[in-house]
Amino acid sequence: MVAVLGMMVHLQGVDPSFGQMRLTFGVKNLEGGLGTVRRMRTSFSLAEFCRIYIV
């Protein structure tokens, strides 16, 4: 489950091989992909969510 979430966060934006949009779901803000800071913040918040609510 964590691997799938990580791939969804990492693979957003333009595919460098074919130039097609991937995992943007029609949202214009996701076309540029996610920045490094946003990815790190997302991963830490998911970890905290899992620590507080799941464990």
N, CA, C and O atoms as CSV, one atom per row, in Angstrom:
chain,resi,resn,atom,element,x,y,z
A,1,MET,N,N,0.822,-1.183,0.000
A,1,MET,CA,C,0.000,0.000,0.000
A,1,MET,C,C,0.867,1.247,0.000
A,1,MET,O,O,0.569,2.210,-0.707
A,2,VAL,N,N,1.926,1.240,0.778
A,2,VAL,CA,C,2.827,2.389,0.834
A,2,VAL,C,C,3.536,2.577,-0.501
A,2,VAL,O,O,3.748,3.710,-0.932
A,3,ALA,N,N,3.902,1.494,-1.154
A,3,ALA,CA,C,4.570,1.598,-2.452
A,3,ALA,C,C,3.650,2.212,-3.502
A,3,ALA,O,O,4.092,3.023,-4.316
A,4,VAL,N,N,2.391,1.836,-3.488
A,4,VAL,CA,C,1.430,2.393,-4.450
A,4,VAL,C,C,1.226,3.877,-4.187
A,4,VAL,O,O,1.195,4.666,-5.132
A,5,LEU,N,N,1.088,4.272,-2.946
A,5,LEU,CA,C,0.944,5.690,-2.624
A,5,LEU,C,C,2.191,6.477,-3.023
A,5,LEU,O,O,2.087,7.593,-3.534
A,6,GLY,N,N,3.348,5.907,-2.795
A,6,GLY,CA,C,4.588,6.565,-3.187
A,6,GLY,C,C,4.695,6.734,-4.686
A,6,GLY,O,O,5.152,7.774,-5.158
A,7,MET,N,N,4.281,5.732,-5.442
A,7,MET,CA,C,4.313,5.842,-6.901
A,7,MET,C,C,3.330,6.893,-7.390
A,7,MET,O,O,3.635,7.635,-8.324
A,8,MET,N,N,2.156,6.968,-6.775
A,8,MET,CA,C,1.174,7.971,-7.199
A,8,MET,C,C,1.671,9.379,-6.930
A,8,MET,O,O,1.414,10.283,-7.725
A,9,VAL,N,N,2.375,9.583,-5.832
A,9,VAL,CA,C,2.912,10.909,-5.520
A,9,VAL,C,C,4.074,11.249,-6.452
A,9,VAL,O,O,4.212,12.394,-6.881
A,10,HIS,N,N,4.890,10.281,-6.756
A,10,HIS,CA,C,6.092,10.538,-7.540
A,10,HIS,C,C,5.839,10.641,-9.038
A,10,HIS,O,O,6.539,11.392,-9.717
A,11,LEU,N,N,4.885,9.929,-9.568
A,11,LEU,CA,C,4.711,9.832,-11.014
A,11,LEU,C,C,3.772,10.868,-11.624
A,11,LEU,O,O,3.414,10.734,-12.794
A,12,GLN,N,N,3.370,11.864,-10.903
A,12,GLN,CA,C,2.472,12.867,-11.464
A,12,GLN,C,C,3.237,13.812,-12.367
A,12,GLN,O,O,4.413,14.092,-12.137
A,13,GLY,N,N,2.564,14.302,-13.395
A,13,GLY,CA,C,3.168,15.276,-14.297
A,13,GLY,C,C,3.319,14.726,-15.702
A,13,GLY,O,O,2.552,13.863,-16.129
A,14,VAL,N,N,4.315,15.232,-16.417
A,14,VAL,CA,C,4.537,14.858,-17.807
A,14,VAL,C,C,5.506,13.684,-17.876
A,14,VAL,O,O,6.555,13.696,-17.231
A,15,ASP,N,N,5.151,12.674,-18.659
A,15,ASP,CA,C,6.021,11.534,-18.891
A,15,ASP,C,C,7.195,11.995,-19.762
A,15,ASP,O,O,6.968,12.479,-20.871
A,16,PRO,N,N,8.438,11.859,-19.298
A,16,PRO,CA,C,9.571,12.359,-20.083
A,16,PRO,C,C,9.808,11.593,-21.383
A,16,PRO,O,O,10.392,12.143,-22.317
A,17,SER,N,N,9.374,10.356,-21.463
A,17,SER,CA,C,9.596,9.561,-22.671
A,17,SER,C,C,8.639,9.914,-23.793
A,17,SER,O,O,9.054,10.068,-24.942
A,18,PHE,N,N,7.344,10.045,-23.465
A,18,PHE,CA,C,6.325,10.234,-24.487
A,18,PHE,C,C,5.688,11.618,-24.461
A,18,PHE,O,O,4.999,11.989,-25.411
A,19,GLY,N,N,5.900,12.388,-23.403
A,19,GLY,CA,C,5.321,13.721,-23.305
A,19,GLY,C,C,3.844,13.747,-22.980
A,19,GLY,O,O,3.188,14.767,-23.194
A,20,GLN,N,N,3.303,12.657,-22.470
A,20,GLN,CA,C,1.888,12.592,-22.117
A,20,GLN,C,C,1.716,12.846,-20.625
A,20,GLN,O,O,2.606,12.569,-19.822
A,21,MET,N,N,0.545,13.382,-20.273
A,21,MET,CA,C,0.227,13.602,-18.863
A,21,MET,C,C,-0.089,12.275,-18.200
A,21,MET,O,O,-0.748,11.417,-18.789
A,22,ARG,N,N,0.377,12.110,-16.988
A,22,ARG,CA,C,0.056,10.888,-16.243
A,22,ARG,C,C,-0.311,11.256,-14.810
A,22,ARG,O,O,0.336,12.092,-14.179
A,23,LEU,N,N,-1.354,10.619,-14.317
A,23,LEU,CA,C,-1.861,10.776,-12.955
A,23,LEU,C,C,-2.175,12.215,-12.582
A,23,LEU,O,O,-1.954,12.617,-11.439
A,24,THR,N,N,-2.686,13.002,-13.528
A,24,THR,CA,C,-3.086,14.371,-13.205
A,24,THR,C,C,-4.575,14.464,-12.920
A,24,THR,O,O,-5.015,15.412,-12.270
A,25,PHE,N,N,-5.361,13.507,-13.388
A,25,PHE,CA,C,-6.799,13.421,-13.136
A,25,PHE,C,C,-7.536,14.689,-13.558
A,25,PHE,O,O,-8.557,15.044,-12.967
A,26,GLY,N,N,-7.019,15.372,-14.582
A,26,GLY,CA,C,-7.659,16.573,-15.102
A,26,GLY,C,C,-7.403,17.835,-14.290
A,26,GLY,O,O,-7.978,18.882,-14.590
A,27,VAL,N,N,-6.555,17.761,-13.271
A,27,VAL,CA,C,-6.252,18.918,-12.426
A,27,VAL,C,C,-5.055,19.648,-13.026
A,27,VAL,O,O,-3.980,19.065,-13.173
A,28,LYS,N,N,-5.235,20.913,-13.370
A,28,LYS,CA,C,-4.181,21.698,-14.024
A,28,LYS,C,C,-2.962,21.893,-13.115
A,28,LYS,O,O,-1.837,21.947,-13.611
A,29,ASN,N,N,-3.161,21.998,-11.803
A,29,ASN,CA,C,-2.040,22.210,-10.880
A,29,ASN,C,C,-1.098,21.011,-10.807
A,29,ASN,O,O,0.056,21.157,-10.403
A,30,LEU,N,N,-1.572,19.836,-11.190
A,30,LEU,CA,C,-0.730,18.647,-11.124
A,30,LEU,C,C,0.066,18.405,-12.408
A,30,LEU,O,O,0.888,17.490,-12.458
A,31,GLU,N,N,-0.168,19.215,-13.450
A,31,GLU,CA,C,0.524,18.994,-14.713
A,31,GLU,C,C,2.031,19.217,-14.606
A,31,GLU,O,O,2.795,18.579,-15.330
A,32,GLY,N,N,2.462,20.089,-13.740
A,32,GLY,CA,C,3.885,20.330,-13.552
A,32,GLY,C,C,4.539,19.342,-12.613
A,32,GLY,O,O,5.751,19.395,-12.405
A,33,GLY,N,N,3.766,18.448,-12.048
A,33,GLY,CA,C,4.293,17.496,-11.072
A,33,GLY,C,C,4.320,18.122,-9.690
A,33,GLY,O,O,3.910,19.267,-9.504
A,34,LEU,N,N,4.794,17.381,-8.750
A,34,LEU,CA,C,4.907,17.872,-7.382
A,34,LEU,C,C,6.364,18.194,-7.083
A,34,LEU,O,O,7.263,17.449,-7.472
A,35,GLY,N,N,6.593,19.290,-6.400
A,35,GLY,CA,C,7.942,19.665,-6.025
A,35,GLY,C,C,8.483,18.773,-4.930
A,35,GLY,O,O,7.741,18.009,-4.312
A,36,THR,N,N,9.762,18.872,-4.695
A,36,THR,CA,C,10.416,18.029,-3.690
A,36,THR,C,C,9.878,18.308,-2.298
A,36,THR,O,O,9.637,17.378,-1.528
A,37,VAL,N,N,9.689,19.574,-1.971
A,37,VAL,CA,C,9.198,19.914,-0.635
A,37,VAL,C,C,7.787,19.371,-0.432
A,37,VAL,O,O,7.464,18.855,0.638
A,38,ARG,N,N,6.958,19.488,-1.446
A,38,ARG,CA,C,5.591,18.977,-1.330
A,38,ARG,C,C,5.585,17.466,-1.190
A,38,ARG,O,O,4.781,16.922,-0.433
A,39,ARG,N,N,6.471,16.776,-1.907
A,39,ARG,CA,C,6.555,15.313,-1.771
A,39,ARG,C,C,6.999,14.917,-0.377
A,39,ARG,O,O,6.455,13.985,0.214
A,40,MET,N,N,7.999,15.633,0.154
A,40,MET,CA,C,8.480,15.310,1.497
A,40,MET,C,C,7.400,15.572,2.536
A,40,MET,O,O,7.210,14.770,3.451
A,41,ARG,N,N,6.694,16.684,2.403
A,41,ARG,CA,C,5.629,17.011,3.348
A,41,ARG,C,C,4.519,15.971,3.289
A,41,ARG,O,O,3.966,15.591,4.321
A,42,THR,N,N,4.193,15.512,2.087
A,42,THR,CA,C,3.162,14.490,1.929
A,42,THR,C,C,3.586,13.180,2.575
A,42,THR,O,O,2.790,12.536,3.258
A,43,SER,N,N,4.839,12.784,2.361
A,43,SER,CA,C,5.293,11.511,2.929
A,43,SER,C,C,5.322,11.569,4.454
A,43,SER,O,O,4.950,10.597,5.112
A,44,PHE,N,N,5.758,12.695,5.025
A,44,PHE,CA,C,5.773,12.808,6.480
A,44,PHE,C,C,4.362,12.841,7.054
A,44,PHE,O,O,4.100,12.255,8.105
A,45,SER,N,N,3.451,13.528,6.363
A,45,SER,CA,C,2.082,13.581,6.887
A,45,SER,C,C,1.399,12.217,6.791
A,45,SER,O,O,0.636,11.847,7.683
A,46,LEU,N,N,1.664,11.464,5.717
A,46,LEU,CA,C,1.113,10.109,5.629
A,46,LEU,C,C,1.675,9.209,6.717
A,46,LEU,O,O,0.954,8.390,7.286
A,47,ALA,N,N,2.955,9.359,7.005
A,47,ALA,CA,C,3.568,8.557,8.066
A,47,ALA,C,C,2.951,8.890,9.426
A,47,ALA,O,O,2.677,7.995,10.225
A,48,GLU,N,N,2.739,10.167,9.679
A,48,GLU,CA,C,2.116,10.567,10.946
A,48,GLU,C,C,0.674,10.074,11.038
A,48,GLU,O,O,0.238,9.617,12.095
A,49,PHE,N,N,-0.057,10.166,9.942
A,49,PHE,CA,C,-1.436,9.661,9.921
A,49,PHE,C,C,-1.459,8.176,10.265
A,49,PHE,O,O,-2.270,7.730,11.077
A,50,CYS,N,N,-0.566,7.419,9.643
A,50,CYS,CA,C,-0.512,5.981,9.919
A,50,CYS,C,C,-0.110,5.706,11.350
A,50,CYS,O,O,-0.641,4.791,11.980
A,51,ARG,N,N,0.821,6.486,11.872
A,51,ARG,CA,C,1.280,6.285,13.242
A,51,ARG,C,C,0.166,6.584,14.255
A,51,ARG,O,O,0.018,5.872,15.248
A,52,ILE,N,N,-0.606,7.628,14.001
A,52,ILE,CA,C,-1.623,8.046,14.972
A,52,ILE,C,C,-2.887,7.202,14.862
A,52,ILE,O,O,-3.421,6.753,15.876
A,53,TYR,N,N,-3.372,6.981,13.637
A,53,TYR,CA,C,-4.702,6.389,13.488
A,53,TYR,C,C,-4.691,4.886,13.224
A,53,TYR,O,O,-5.679,4.208,13.507
A,54,ILE,N,N,-3.615,4.364,12.698
A,54,ILE,CA,C,-3.620,2.942,12.343
A,54,ILE,C,C,-2.963,2.103,13.431
A,54,ILE,O,O,-3.465,1.028,13.759
A,55,VAL,N,N,-1.886,2.553,13.982
A,55,VAL,CA,C,-1.145,1.744,14.969
A,55,VAL,C,C,-1.683,1.930,16.333
A,55,VAL,O,O,-1.182,1.329,17.283
